């Protein structure tokens, strides 16, 4: 799943996704079992600290109907805590729990 820079195999496309200028697609996967969790439009340089829900392109979990923390569907580990950022729902990443890889051709 997700090997080879695809990302087309994600279950849910985000209907509230808004394109952001100078953003690039980032594949976020579980730090424990390496399962791809979501494709995120990351803007700017620096580490991945939070995942804003309107910037999620596609995910394995239906984030619209997922009120709790971000949990890996494969191994069940908690990867991020749910909160708010600038009036948008966001997930604050727990340090060291996720891996991220830039997708060149998405």
N, C-alpha and C positions, 0 to 999 in steps of 0.2 A: 504494500500500500504506500503510495507516495514516493516510491523509489524511482529515480530517474527524472525528478523535477516535474512530475505530472501535476498532481493535485486535483485532477478532474474526478477522482473517485470519492470525494467527500460527499456525505449524505445530504447535508442541508446547505443550500445557498441562502445567504442572508438577504432578505427583502429590504431591510433598512440600510444596506451598504451605500455609503456615499463616497464617491471618488475624491481623493485628496491629491493635490499637486505635489510633485516630487516625492511621492510615496512609492515604495517598492514592495513586492509580495515577499512574505516571510513565512516559511512553514514552521509551525510550532509543534513540537512533539514532546511526549512524556520523557522525563529524565531517567525513569526507572526501566520501562519496557520498550522505549523508543518508538511507540505507536504515534503516528501523526494525529494531532488533535484538531488543528485548524490552520487556515491560511489567513494571514493578517497583513494589512497594508501599513507598513512601518514607515514613519516619516523621520528624517533626520538621522544623525549619528548617535552612537551611544548604546547602552544596554537596553534590553527589553524589560521595562519596569511595570508597565500596565498594558492591558488589552482593552481598548475602548470598543464596546459592542458595535457601534455604527461603522467601525473600520474593519470588522471581521468579514472577509470575502466569502468563505465557506468553512463549515465545521462538521465534525463527526457527531456533535451534540446539538440538539435544537436549542439554541441559546434564548430564543423568545419564550419558550416554555420551561426554562431552567432557572428557577429563582435562587438556588443556593450557590455554593462555591463551585469552582471548576474542578471536576474530578475526572481522572482518566477512566474511560469506559472499559479498558482492558484489565488494568491491575487494581483499580479502585483507590489510588493514592490521591490526596488533595494537592492540586498544583497551584491554584490561585484563589484568593479570597474576593468575594463580590463586594462592590462598593459603588460610590458615585464619583464622577470627575467632571467638572464643568457642566453639570446638569445631565450628563449621559451616564448610563450604566457602564461599569468598567470592572475588570478583574485585575486585582493587584497581585502580580506574580510573586510567589514565594521563591526567594533566591536559591538557585541551584536545583530547582525541581523540574525545569523545562529546558529543552534544547531548541535552538532555532537555526534555520538554514535559509539563506537567501535563494529565492527561485529566480533564475535568469529569464526563462522563457515561459511565462505563465499567461 
